[in-house]
Amino acid sequence: MLELSEKQIQQFRQDGFLIVDKIIEPEAALEIRDRFEGLFSGQYETGIRPDEVNLPEGDPPYTKQICNAWKSDLAVARQVMSESMGRACAQLGGWTGSRLMVDNLLWKPVNGRSIGFHQDSMYSLWIDKPELVSCWLALDHTTAQGGTLVYVRGSHKWGEAKPIMKFHGPEDDLKEVREWADTNGFELELVPIEVPPGGGAFHDGWLWHGSRVNQADVPRRSVAMHYFQDDIEYNPEKMTVGNGPIYGRYKKFGSNEVDESYFPIVYREDGYRSPGLDEYLEKGVV
């Protein structure tokens, strides 16, 4: 169980992020990394396709992405839906419990283009409490030159902006955050995340972040896990915003209830976890 100190929690709330050199064992990180080749070529252990498979082509290449690989692969599922991860995000968010919103497998090849700097919570306005806590887990050794994740320190306090114009491979990855900072009198302090496999960072959903061109001679693979608090509901007035058109497919008729089968509660202070979750993680049984 990952244990966070009060000092770490306060640092997260001040900076908007917390870097941790060891979140999981390196061997566990490599187990997930070993699944990438199969997953990105359409081999799904459970037989279920992820919610999104984004494989844009170009020269130079783009970052490849899979969303909600937990539905397709149990090694991914056991990490992103672990009680330990849910508890850590709940502590950082000041919540009584946490749900998994979505996981992202990210594969940035050599010379891979940037990901535009953005705020995660701008894409989750389709729920009534869009304040997320995310964990970015490195599966390769990361370097500043190798297209690692980059945070803008303190930018979680800059308010709600707008979704960026181009997420994958923009010509100017800092365009929107630079304009927002200039308009509001803020200064950009970029912090690249340099950690070994199994290390990573937690960040606030309103923190500006992105990744730059991979100038190293090796690829950069990672898992991003995004959590919201356990007691959320759909926000029907924002269903067309951000990722609402994708994940709104799970909304029930005549109800704003968020179904735990698609957004499972992974941790709650009273010990509750979504029914059937642990059986799925153990046996792949839905």
Backbone as a ProteinNet text record, in pm:
[ID]
protein_1_A
[PRIMARY]
MLELSEKQIQQFRQDGFLIVDKIIEPEAALEIRDRFEGLFSGQYETGIRPDEVNLPEGDPPYTKQICNAWKSDLAVARQVMSESMGRACAQLGGWTGSRLMVDNLLWKPVNGRSIGFHQDSMYSLWIDKPELVSCWLALDHTTAQGGTLVYVRGSHKWGEAKPIMKFHGPEDDLKEVREWADTNGFELELVPIEVPPGGGAFHDGWLWHGSRVNQADVPRRSVAMHYFQDDIEYNPEKMTVGNGPIYGRYKKFGSNEVDESYFPIVYREDGYRSPGLDEYLEKGVV
[TERTIARY]
85.2	0	88.8	73.7	149.8	109.9	207.1	180.4	232.8	146.1	183.8	189	293.1	306.9	226.1	200.9	130.7	210.2	342.9	428.5	408.1	397.8	375.8	238.8	138.9	4.1	2	67.4	72.6	151.4	257.6	334.7	249.5	170.1	78.9	-17.1	-72.4	-171.5	-108	17.9	86.9	131.3	196.7	252.7	154.6	53.5	-38.6	5.7	119.7	169.8	263.6	289.3	380.1	456.4	588.4	672.7	712.4	699.7	732.8	822.3	942.1	1038.4	997	917.9	874.5	728.9	640.1	497.8	464.2	519.4	505.9	643.9	655.9	782.6	818.4	947.5	988.7	940.9	940.6	896.3	749.1	666.9	525.3	508.2	592.6	587.9	626	727	771.4	667.7	591.2	485	380.9	344.5	248.4	310.7	435.7	501.7	505.7	524.4	529.7	397.1	287	155.4	130.1	214	187.5	181.7	278.6	285.8	155.3	107.6	-15.7	-136.8	-148	-264.4	-272.8	-159.7	-162.2	-176.3	-163.6	-188.5	-324.2	-407	-543.7	-564.4	-468.1	-482.2	-530.3	-653.9	-715.7	-740.8	-676.8	-683.7	-827.1	-910.9	-1048.9	-1144.5	-1097.3	-1184	-1263.9	-1246.9	-1321.1	-1230.4	-1277.1	-1200.3	-1201.7	-1089.7	-1089.9	-1188	-1220.5	-1313.7	-1258.4	-1127.7	-1065.9	-931.3	-904.8	-773.9	-732.8	-637.3	-594.7	-454.7	-447.6	-320.4	-295	-282.7	-261.6	-127.7	-125.7	-4.5	52.9	184.5	249.5	399.7	469.8	615.6	655.2	706.5	739.8	614.7	636.3	522.2	452	327.8	248.8	260.7	219.7	203.6	79.3	93.8	-20.3	-88.2	-219.8	-295.4	-408.7	-426	-541.2	-608.6	-740.3	-816.3	-902.3	-892.7	-962.6	-918.6	-787	-729.1	-762.1	-811.9	-847.5	-956.1	-1037.1	-1142.2	-1086.5	-963.2	-904.2	-790.5	-727.7	-607.8	-604.2	-583.4	-590.3	-466	-350.4	-231.5	-251.3	-309.3	-342.2	-449.7	-553	-665.4	-620.9	-533	-490.9	-416.3	-351.1	-282.3	-377.6	-454.5	-534.3	-652.6	-693.4	-805.4	-761.5	-634.1	-585.6	-637.2	-661.1	-706.5	-600.9	-474.5	-365.1	-366.2	-385.4	-387.6	-508.4	-624	-743.6	-731.6	-669.6	-652.7	-560	-449.5	-354.5	-420.9	-499.2	-564.7	-672.7	-742.9	-842.4	-775.4	-661.7	-588.8	-548.1	-493.6	-446.6	-562.1	-675.3	-791.7	-873.9	-846.1	-926.2	-1064.3	-1073.4	-1200.8	-1216	-1340.4	-1366.6	-1351.4	-1350.6	-1336.2	-1306	-1268	-1232.7	-1283.3	-1316.5	-1357.9	-1257.3	-1238.9	-1160.1	-1245.6	-1195.7	-1261.3	-1215.3	-1083.7	-1029.5	-880.5	-828.4	-683.3	-639.3	-515.1	-456.1	-321.7	-307.1	-175.3	-116.5	4	66.2	201.6	218.9	340.9	396.9	499.5	562.1	689.2	691.1	808.2	923.2	1036.9	1150	1104.9	1136.6	1093.6	943.2	876.1	732.5	696.1	588.4	546.2	493.7	477.2	433.9	285.1	245.7	105.6	84.4	-15.8	-37	-66.4	-18.1	-40.5	-188.7	-245.8	-390.1	-422.4	-550.1	-602.6	-695.6	-669.3	-753.3	-899.1	-921.4	-1058.1	-1145.6	-1084.5	-1163.6	-1236.2	-1187.1	-1245.8	-1342.7	-1366	-1456.3	-1571.7	-1607.9	-1718.5	-1853.7	-1858.2	-1982.5	-2021.8	-1939.3	-1978.8	-1991.5	-2062.9	-2093.3	-1977.1	-1876.6	-1758.2	-1635.6	-1594.6	-1490	-1347.4	-1332.7	-1198.6	-1133.8	-1037.4	-972.7	-843.2	-798.5	-660.3	-608.9	-494.5	-439.7	-303.8	-270.5	-137.4	-78.3	41	115	228.8	227.7	321.6	417.4	547	647.6	675.2	680.7	715	854.6	912.4	1051.8	1121.9	1252.8	1327.6	1302.4	1264.6	1228	1334.9	1348.4	1443.2	1374.6	1429.3	1372.5	1374	1474.3	1486.5	1401.1	1350.8	1284.3	1133.7	1078.9	934.4	855.9	915.4	846.8	733.3	654.2	549.3	612.9	551.1	601.1	486.1	509	408.6	442.8	340.6	358.7	328.1	431.7	417.3	316.3	225.3	128.8	12.5	8.1	-93.4	-232.3	-244.7	-377.6	-457.6	-391.8	-458.4	-493	-478.1	-496.6	-639.3	-726.2	-864.6	-893.1	-1020.3	-1069.4	-1051.5	-977.8	-954.3	-1052	-1002.1	-1084.8	-1009.3	-1080.1	-1009.1	-915.3	-798.3	-701.2	-745	-691.1	-733.6	-683.9	-559.5	-503	-428.5	-476.7	-420.1	-296.1	-306.9	-198.1	-114.6	15	109.5	94	64	54.5	192.4	192	318.6	376.8	289.9	332.5	259.5	326.3	259.9	226	288.9	265	168	112	34.4	-73.2	-164	-278.3	-237	-143.5	-104.2	-23.8	56	130.5	34.2	-67.6	-165.3	-243.9	-281.5	-356.4	-271.5	-144	-53.8	-31.6	-9.9	13.9	-108.3	-226.7	-350	-374.1	-335.5	-367.1	-247.8	-133.5	-17.5	56.4	52.2	123.1	255.2	345	471.3	481	536	548.8	675.9	660.8	774.6	754.8	828.8	813.1	896.4	834.2	901.3	888.3	996.2	990.7	999.7	927.3	925.1	1028.5	1135.3	1244.3	1248.4	1201.9	1190.7	1223.6	1256.2	1278.4	1146.1	1147.6	1024.4	962.4	832	763	747.6	823	806.5	707.5	679	585.2	545.5	423.7	377.8	226.2	175.3	32.7	10.7	-103.8	-130.3	-278	-303	-436.2	-498.3	-629.4	-696.8	-693.6	-668.7	-663.4	-520.6	-423.2	-283.4	-255.9	-193.9	-151.6	-33.4	-39	68.9	61.4	171.4	178.1	308	343.9	473.8	531.7	662.7	729.5	784.6	850	901.9	1003.1	996.3	1091.1	1220.8	1320.5	1449	1550.1	1506.9	1594.8	1594.2	1678.5	1688	1610.6	1520.2	1435.1	1292.8	1191.4	1052.5	1023	910.9	865.2	723.3	706.9	576.6	533.2	403.2	351.9	204.7	154.5	12	-33.9	-138.3	-200.3	-334.1	-359.3	-481.6	-552.1	-677.1	-751.4	-868.9	-877	-978.9	-1062.2	-1192.9	-1274.5	-1331.4	-1387.9	-1436.9	-1556.1	-1582.2	-1677.6	-1822.4	-1858.7	-2000.2	-2040.7	-1991.2	-2022.4	-2149.9	-2206.3	-2319.5	-2292.3	-2369.1	-2360.2	-2412.1	-2353.2	-2399.9	-2465.9	-2598.8	-2666.1	-2651.5	-2618.4	-2603.8	-2469.8	-2377.3	-2243	-2207.5	-2306.8	-2279.6	-2208.6	-2210	-2144.9	-2004.8	-1957.2	-1828.5	-1721.1	-1599	-1485.9	-1508.7	-1494	-1512.6	-1655.9	-1747.3	-1886.5	-1949.2	-1925.7	-1984.6	-1937.1	-1819.8	-1768.4	-1823.5	-1807.7	-1843.8	-1988.3	-2056.6	-2199.5	-2278.4	-2215.1	-2283.9	-2323.7	-2262.8	-2290.4	-2395.6	-2453.1	-2556.1	-2687.1	-2751.6	-2879.3	-2993.7	-3098.5	-3217.8	-3278.5	-3309.5	-3382.9	-3310.3	-3178.9	-3102.9	-2965.8	-2914.6	-2779.1	-2680.3	-2725.7	-2639.5	-2524.4	-2404.6	-2287.2	-2269.1	-2280.2	-2279.8	-2140.9	-2134.7	-2006.3	-1946.1	-2024.3	-1970.2	-1874	-1890	-1807.2	-1710.7	-1747.5	-1663.1	-1656.6	-1579.2	-1583.9	-1523.1	-1583.2	-1526.8	-1413.3	-1292.5	-1175.6	-1131.8	-1176.1	-1141.6	-1247.8	-1282.9	-1365.3	-1322.7	-1333.2	-1284.7	-1346.2	-1471.1	-1538.2	-1505.9	-1412.6	-1370.6	-1447.6	-1547	-1628.7	-1550.1	-1569.5	-1525.8	-1640.6	-1648	-1760.3	-1776.4	-1898	-1922.1	-1872.2	-1804.2	-1753.5	-1616.8	-1568.2	-1441	-1324.8	-1314.5	-1200	-1204.5	-1325	-1336.6	-1288.5	-1321.8	-1275	-1122.6	-1062.3	-917.8	-846.6	-910.7	-849.5	-868.8	-988.8	-1023	-1062.8	-1080.8	-1129.1	-1276.3	-1349.7	-1491.9	-1570.6	-1658.4	-1739.2	-1871.7
-119	0	124	208.3	331.4	424.4	469	558.1	698	796.3	935	1009	1088.1	1165.8	1294.7	1356.1	1483.9	1589.7	1581.8	1675.3	1659.3	1534.9	1511.3	1562.5	1543.3	1589.4	1741.8	1808.8	1954.7	2005	1933.4	1972.1	1958.5	1851.6	1832	1950.3	1992.6	2099.7	2235.2	2249.8	2375.7	2382.3	2275.4	2275.1	2226.4	2150.2	2088.9	1952.3	1905.2	1773.1	1721.2	1591.4	1526.3	1418.5	1428.4	1329.9	1223.4	1096.9	984.1	889	865.8	783.9	637.1	590	450.5	442.6	427.6	410.3	262	185.5	39.7	-21.2	-151	-218	-211.9	-198	-194.1	-315.9	-433.4	-555.2	-545.2	-481.8	-464	-368.3	-264.9	-171	-240.2	-324.5	-395	-496.1	-554.4	-647.2	-575.2	-454	-376.5	-338.1	-295.8	-255.9	-370.8	-491.7	-608.6	-634.8	-576.5	-595.4	-497.1	-394.5	-289.8	-342.4	-423.5	-470.8	-539.2	-628.7	-699.4	-608.7	-522.8	-435.6	-340	-282.7	-186.4	-252.7	-385	-457.3	-527	-496.5	-546.2	-679.9	-723.7	-849.4	-819	-858.7	-823.8	-949.7	-956.9	-1074.6	-1112.6	-1014.5	-1042.3	-1055.8	-1021.1	-1022.8	-895.4	-797.6	-671.5	-560.5	-484.3	-374	-254.7	-182.9	-60.7	42.8	143.2	246.7	328.9	355.5	432.3	370.5	361	319.1	423.6	507.7	618.5	589.3	561.8	526.2	616.9	746.8	838.3	811.8	826.7	801.8	932.5	938.2	1057.5	1045.5	1138.5	1144.4	1290.2	1325.5	1238.2	1176.1	1066.7	991.5	1062.4	1019.9	1068.9	973.4	1021.5	934.9	848.4	718.1	626.3	618	598.5	600.7	498.4	432.9	346.7	396.2	407.5	452.9	339.8	318.8	212.2	73.3	54.9	-77.5	-174.7	-124.6	-214.4	-313.2	-275.5	-365.5	-478.5	-460.7	-553.2	-636.6	-590.5	-656.3	-651.1	-766.4	-773.6	-716.8	-721.3	-660.9	-511.1	-448.7	-306	-283.8	-367.6	-350.8	-359.7	-453.8	-472.1	-350.2	-277.2	-156.7	-39.2	-12.7	110	102.5	-19.6	-33.9	-89.4	-72.2	-117.2	-25.2	-83.7	-4.5	97.5	59.6	149.1	276	261	377.3	465.1	401.9	478.1	553.8	490.2	553.3	674.3	660.3	770.7	891.2	867.7	979	1043.4	961.5	1016.1	1104.8	1059.8	1140.5	1274.4	1271.7	1394.8	1487.7	1430.2	1511.8	1556.1	1498	1529	1467.1	1348	1279.8	1164.1	1115.9	995.2	868.9	884.1	768.3	812.8	715.9	750.3	645.3	692.4	607.4	623.4	517.2	529.7	595.3	703.9	765.4	696.9	695.1	638	612.5	509.1	491.8	520.9	564.4	589.5	516.8	430.7	377.8	470	518	616.5	564.2	563.2	510.1	617.6	687.5	793.8	737	717.1	658.9	758.6	710.9	800.2	906.1	1030.5	1146.3	1171.7	1103.6	1121.8	1265.9	1311.3	1450.4	1478.4	1604.8	1649.1	1622.3	1628.4	1635.4	1776.9	1846.6	1984.9	2000.4	2108.5	2133.6	2164.8	2099.5	2103.3	2082.3	2095.1	2065.6	1945.6	1837.8	1717.9	1745.6	1826.3	1846.4	1918.1	1987.1	2050.5	1946	1823.1	1717.6	1630.5	1666.6	1587.3	1670.9	1776.7	1862.6	1793.8	1676.8	1600.4	1531.6	1545.6	1504	1627.7	1613.9	1731.5	1779.2	1694.2	1732.9	1695	1781.4	1744.8	1752.6	1780.9	1794.1	1656	1628.2	1498	1496.8	1375.8	1351.8	1239.7	1261.2	1165.3	1115.9	996.1	940.9	903.4	950.7	917.2	824.6	703.4	598.8	568.7	585.6	559.6	410.1	360.9	221.5	208.7	320.6	330.1	434.6	431.5	539.1	668	773.2	897.1	1004	1087	1198.9	1321.9	1437.4	1562	1566.7	1504.9	1505.7	1396.2	1303.1	1185.6	1194.1	1314.8	1329	1292.5	1312.7	1280.6	1378.9	1348.4	1439.4	1565.2	1680	1808.2	1882.6	1930.2	2005.9	2154.8	2238.3	2381.4	2405	2427.1	2435.4	2542.8	2504.3	2598.1	2634.4	2578.4	2622.6	2568	2478.4	2431.3	2541.9	2651.7	2764.2	2874.8	2847	2949.1	2955.9	2871.3	2875.9	2787.9	2786.6	2702.2	2774.5	2713	2772.6	2713.3	2661.8	2597.1	2475.8	2379	2268.6	2323	2263.2	2312.2	2274.6	2344.9	2326.6	2194.9	2157.9	2035.1	1960.5	1841.4	1762.6	1685.3	1613.2	1528.3	1601.9	1619.5	1670.7	1814.1	1907.8	2048.1	2104	2203.3	2268.5	2343.8	2404.3	2478.3	2417.5	2329.6	2257	2346.1	2462	2553.2	2666.5	2664.6	2779.5	2823.8	2734.7	2774.6	2811.7	2737.1	2769.9	2899.8	2925.8	3051.5	3169	3154.7	3262.1	3286	3176.5	3189.2	3258.5	3220	3280.5	3428.6	3462	3601.7	3688.2	3635.4	3711.4	3739	3643.7	3654.1	3689.8	3717.8	3762.8	3653	3530	3418.6	3392.7	3320.7	3282.3	3130.8	3082.8	2939.3	2886.7	2789.4	2716	2569	2521.3	2385.5	2287.9	2176.1	2075	1939.6	1889.7	1757.3	1646.1	1536.6	1426	1322.5	1311.4	1218.2	1113.1	993.4	885	752.3	648.6	515.2	443	327.3	249.1	218.4	239.6	221.4	350.2	453.8	585.4	667.5	786.3	870.4	992.3	1037.7	1159.1	1161.6	1227.9	1256.2	1402.8	1434.2	1575.5	1609.1	1734.3	1790.9	1802.8	1782.7	1786.5	1920.8	2028.9	2161.2	2205	2119.3	2153.4	2144.8	2246.8	2242.6	2147	2061.3	1966.3	1916.5	1860.2	1802.8	1726.7	1689.6	1624.5	1674	1683.1	1743.6	1635.7	1676.3	1582.2	1488.5	1360.5	1260.9	1268.6	1334.1	1350.7	1244	1147	1038.1	928.4	827.4	719.2	595.1	612.7	503.4	555.8	467.6	512.8	543	610.9	640	587.9	488.6	428.3	456.5	477.2	513.2	478	479.7	464.4	586.9	650.6	760.3	711	736.9	692.8	813.9	832.5	950.7	908.5	971.6	935.9	1057.5	1032.6	1135.4	1080.3	1168.3	1123	1030.4	952.6	841.8	887	1005.8	1044.2	1139.1	1113.8	1202	1156.7	1248.7	1219.3	1280.5	1236.7	1300.2	1443.4	1530	1667.3	1678.7	1661.1	1654.6	1780.5	1893.8	2018.4	2027.5	1934.6	1940.5	1813.1	1737.7	1608.1	1618.1	1735.3	1750.5	1808.1	1830.5	1895.7	1791	1817.1	1730.1	1588.5	1491	1350.2	1302.5	1396.7	1359.9	1277.5	1312.6	1233.2	1087.2	1060.7	923.2	849.7	909.3	838	860.7	952.3	967.5	845.1	756.2	634.4	545.6	567.5	483.6	544	657.5	720.6	642.5	622.1	550.7	643.2	585.9	664.3	721.9	850.2	913	920.4	908.5	909	969.8	1039.5	1093.2	1005	888.4	795.4	750	741.7	692.7	545.2	461.8	316.6	266.6	192.7	142.3	34.4	-23.6	-122.9	-59.4	70.4	140.6	238.1	287.1	378.7	325.4	218.6	149.7	230.5	214.7	270.2	177.2	230	146.3	160.3	267.8	287.6	373.8	337.8	422.3	399.1	500.9	493.4	380.3	345.5	239.1	99.2	89.6	-39.9	-86.3	-9.5	-49.1	-41.2	-142.6	-141.1	-195.5	-154	-194.2	-345.7	-395.7	-539.8	-603.3	-718.4	-790.1	-744.5	-630.9	-575.9	-669.9	-717.6	-801.7	-936.6	-988.1	-1113.7	-1093.8	-979.6	-950.1	-942.7	-873.7	-858.9	-991.4	-1083.6	-1213.5	-1311.7	-1312.2	-1416.9	-1364.3	-1234.5	-1182	-1206.8	-1234.3	-1262.8	-1134.4	-1103.4	-981.6	-1015.1
0	0	0	-100	-108.7	5.2	81.4	194.5	163.2	171	148.4	281.2	299	422.3	411.4	525.6	526	449.5	458.1	384.2	233.4	186.6	43.9	-0.3	83.5	49.8	39.3	131.5	128.4	8.4	-29.6	-148.1	-273.9	-280.7	-393.9	-405.3	-295.3	-299.3	-329.1	-295.8	-325.3	-471.4	-518.7	-653.3	-759.8	-717	-812	-858.3	-808.8	-845.5	-736.6	-743.4	-650.1	-726.2	-732.4	-799	-697.4	-736.2	-649	-728.3	-680.1	-754.3	-764.6	-667.8	-671.9	-628.2	-725.4	-696.9	-690.6	-785.6	-784.8	-808.9	-788.8	-812.4	-961.1	-993.6	-1135.3	-1213.2	-1148	-1216.4	-1258.5	-1173.7	-1206.6	-1323.9	-1328.9	-1441	-1571.3	-1565.7	-1686.2	-1732.9	-1639.8	-1678.3	-1763.6	-1723.3	-1802.3	-1936.5	-1934.3	-2059.4	-2159.2	-2109	-2197	-2267.5	-2215.5	-2277.1	-2391.9	-2404.9	-2502.4	-2645.5	-2683.3	-2822	-2861.6	-2776.5	-2807.4	-2808	-2707.3	-2697.7	-2816.1	-2854.1	-2963.9	-3100.9	-3105.6	-3230.5	-3229.4	-3124.1	-3122.1	-3055.4	-2972.7	-2899.9	-2757.9	-2727.3	-2600.7	-2518.3	-2403.7	-2316.7	-2282.2	-2253.3	-2212.3	-2330.5	-2449.9	-2567.1	-2585.1	-2494.9	-2499.2	-2550.3	-2645.5	-2702.4	-2606.5	-2594.2	-2511.4	-2566.4	-2485.6	-2529.1	-2645.2	-2644.6	-2752.1	-2787.5	-2916.7	-2966.6	-3070.2	-3034.2	-3120.3	-3173.9	-3303.7	-3366.9	-3487.4	-3465.4	-3577.7	-3646	-3777.8	-3855.3	-3906.9	-3917.6	-3968.6	-3958.9	-4020.7	-4015.3	-3995.2	-3875.4	-3762.1	-3698.7	-3623.2	-3570.2	-3455.4	-3431.1	-3319.1	-3200.6	-3083.6	-2967.2	-2987.9	-2966.7	-2975.5	-2838.3	-2838	-2712.2	-2713.4	-2599.2	-2574.7	-2447	-2450.4	-2334	-2279.2	-2151.6	-2078.5	-2123.2	-2117.9	-2143.5	-2030.9	-1917.7	-1806.8	-1848.7	-1946.1	-1992.9	-2079	-2124.9	-2221.5	-2165.2	-2057.4	-2007.2	-1854.6	-1792.6	-1646.2	-1577.9	-1643.4	-1582.9	-1567.2	-1667.1	-1658.2	-1552.8	-1555.3	-1463.3	-1317.7	-1286.6	-1146.6	-1093.9	-1182.8	-1138.4	-1125.9	-1229	-1229.2	-1134	-1096.3	-1003.9	-869.3	-837.4	-707.4	-597	-482.6	-367.6	-328.3	-341.4	-305.7	-389.3	-519.4	-606.4	-575.4	-555.6	-524.3	-392.8	-295.3	-164.3	-174.6	-247.8	-261.3	-327.3	-432.5	-501.5	-414.6	-335.5	-243.8	-137.8	-87	11.9	-48.4	-168.9	-231.8	-265.2	-303.7	-338.4	-219.5	-100.6	16.2	9.4	-52.1	-72.9	24.5	38.8	117.6	33.6	-98.9	-186.5	-327.8	-413.2	-550.6	-647.7	-768	-880.5	-993.5	-1068.6	-1190.3	-1298.1	-1354.7	-1469.2	-1597.5	-1618.7	-1741.9	-1721.9	-1788.2	-1796.3	-1939	-1954.6	-2085.8	-2094.5	-2193.6	-2227.5	-2333.6	-2309.8	-2398.6	-2446.9	-2577.7	-2639	-2731.6	-2683.7	-2763.7	-2826.6	-2958	-3023.8	-3033.6	-3079	-3106.6	-3207.9	-3179.8	-3259.5	-3249.1	-3156.3	-3140.3	-3110.8	-3173.2	-3157.9	-3016.6	-2990	-2857.2	-2835.4	-2708.9	-2666.5	-2613.6	-2664.2	-2624.4	-2476.5	-2417.1	-2274.7	-2253.2	-2151.4	-2130	-1982.9	-1948.1	-1814.8	-1826.2	-1753.2	-1761.8	-1727.7	-1625	-1577.2	-1678.3	-1776.5	-1882.4	-1966.8	-1964.6	-2047	-1967.2	-1840.1	-1756	-1700.7	-1771.5	-1727	-1738.7	-1800.6	-1813	-1682.6	-1579	-1444.9	-1357	-1245.9	-1165.4	-1079.8	-1059.9	-983.4	-1066.8	-1159.6	-1255.1	-1201.4	-1072.7	-1015.2	-1003.2	-1088.5	-1092.9	-1014.4	-978.9	-937.2	-1026.1	-1087.1	-1181.7	-1135.8	-1182.4	-1158.2	-1293.3	-1319.9	-1442	-1401.9	-1456.6	-1417.4	-1531.5	-1508.8	-1612	-1622.6	-1746.1	-1771.9	-1831.3	-1872.3	-1916.6	-1830.8	-1829.9	-1764.1	-1841.6	-1773.8	-1841.6	-1824.7	-1928.8	-1927.6	-1985	-1954.8	-2004.5	-2157	-2219.5	-2365.1	-2430.5	-2349.4	-2403.7	-2410.2	-2417.5	-2432.3	-2308.1	-2191.1	-2066	-2037.8	-1937.4	-1893.5	-1834.9	-1862.3	-1811.8	-1745	-1623.7	-1548.8	-1549.2	-1533.8	-1510.1	-1363.4	-1285.6	-1140.6	-1099.2	-1010	-953.1	-1043.8	-1166.2	-1262.2	-1232.8	-1133.6	-1093.2	-1025.4	-992.3	-927.6	-1026.9	-1156.1	-1258.7	-1312.8	-1263.6	-1307.3	-1428	-1466.5	-1575.8	-1708.6	-1800.2	-1931.6	-2032.5	-2145.3	-2246.2	-2299.1	-2358.1	-2423.6	-2531.3	-2545.9	-2643.1	-2784.4	-2884	-3022.1	-3080.8	-3049.6	-3105.4	-2996.9	-2963.7	-2854.4	-2900	-3011.1	-3059.9	-3164.5	-3133.8	-3231.5	-3274.1	-3184.2	-3226.2	-3262.6	-3350.3	-3386.3	-3266.8	-3187.2	-3067.7	-2948.2	-2875.5	-2766.5	-2648.2	-2636.8	-2524.8	-2560	-2677.7	-2726.8	-2628.5	-2592.9	-2508.5	-2367	-2308.2	-2171.5	-2169.4	-2271.9	-2277.9	-2291	-2377.4	-2394.8	-2266.9	-2197.6	-2072.9	-1965.9	-1959	-1861.4	-1891.6	-2018.8	-2055.9	-2026.7	-2055.1	-2033.7	-1885.7	-1801.6	-1658.9	-1570.6	-1631.4	-1555	-1480.4	-1532.8	-1471.4	-1544.8	-1479.8	-1541.8	-1550.1	-1661	-1681.6	-1616	-1526.5	-1471.2	-1506.7	-1604.9	-1655	-1573.8	-1535.4	-1453.8	-1523.9	-1588.3	-1651	-1546.7	-1568.8	-1473.6	-1515.2	-1437.5	-1465.5	-1354.9	-1386.7	-1288.6	-1357	-1278.1	-1334.1	-1356.9	-1423.7	-1438.2	-1302.2	-1290.7	-1163.5	-1085.6	-1124.3	-1063.9	-1144.5	-1097.2	-1170.1	-1091	-1112.3	-1045.7	-1039.7	-937	-922.4	-957.2	-1018.7	-1044.9	-1033.1	-1000.9	-988.8	-1128.4	-1137.2	-1266.4	-1336	-1262	-1323.6	-1354.5	-1327.4	-1355	-1504.8	-1559.9	-1700.5	-1714	-1815.2	-1839.6	-1983.5	-2030.5	-2164.3	-2177.2	-2298.1	-2320.6	-2451.3	-2457.3	-2570.7	-2664	-2770.2	-2869.5	-2805.5	-2839.4	-2788.4	-2867.9	-2812.2	-2878.5	-2837.1	-2757.2	-2715.6	-2823.2	-2803.3	-2901.5	-2858.5	-2760.8	-2714	-2698.7	-2709.3	-2691.5	-2545.4	-2521.3	-2386.2	-2371	-2281.9	-2257.2	-2113.9	-2097.4	-1965.1	-1955.9	-1831	-1803.9	-1726.2	-1772.5	-1697.9	-1643.9	-1516.6	-1449.5	-1391.7	-1427.7	-1386.4	-1297.4	-1180.9	-1081.9	-1046	-1023.3	-961	-830.2	-749	-619.3	-636	-534.1	-548.6	-563.3	-513.2	-507.1	-620.1	-741.5	-853.8	-925	-1005.4	-1092.2	-1230	-1328.5	-1459.3	-1450.7	-1532.3	-1546.8	-1684.5	-1693.3	-1823.9	-1907.4	-1845.2	-1920.1	-1992.6	-1963	-2021.7	-2097.6	-2139.3	-2200.3	-2334.8	-2397.9	-2527.6	-2516.5	-2392.8	-2370	-2341.2	-2387.7	-2356.1	-2404.3	-2312.9	-2346.3	-2323.1	-2296.7	-2272.9	-2384.3	-2513.2	-2620	-2622.6	-2566.7	-2561.8	-2440.7	-2322.2	-2199.9	-2157.9	-2227.8	-2206	-2251.7	-2327.8	-2373.9	-2257	-2140	-2023.6	-1931.2	-1970.9	-1888.3	-1897.7	-1783.3	-1779.6	-1819.8	-1878.7	-1911	-1783.9	-1787.7	-1679.5	-1547.5	-1548.5	-1423.5	-1446.8	-1345.8	-1349.9	-1273.6	-1231.8	-1160.7	-1251.1	-1194.5	-1267.6	-1235.7	-1335	-1318.6	-1279.6	-1170.1	-1120.2	-1209.5	-1298.9	-1391	-1490.9	-1516	-1612.7	-1545.9	-1428.7	-1351.6	-1207.7	-1185.4	-1056.3	-942.1	-825.3	-702.6	-659.9	-657.7	-626.7	-481.3	-416.7	-274.8	-209	-84.4	0.3	143.7	224.6	362.7	441.9	411.6	486.7	433.9	337.8	285.1	162.5	119.1	4.5	-125	-211	-349.7	-434.6	-557.3	-641.7	-645.4	-631.4	-633	-763.3	-749.8	-866.2	-912.6	-859.1	-905.4	-876.8	-753.3	-717.2	-787.9	-812.8	-887.8	-1031	-1088.6	-1223.9	-1228.1	-1131.6	-1130.8	-1112.3	-1040.4	-1014.5	-1130.4	-1188	-1285.6	-1422.7	-1433.3	-1560.2	-1582.2	-1474.7	-1483.4	-1462.6	-1556.4	-1545.8	-1479
[MASK]
++++++++++++++++++++++++++++++++++++++++++++++++++++++++++++++++++++++++++++++++++++++++++++++++++++++++++++++++++++++++++++++++++++++++++++++++++++++++++++++++++++++++++++++++++++++++++++++++++++++++++++++++++++++++++++++++++++++++++++++++++++++++++++++++++++++++++++++++++++++++++++++

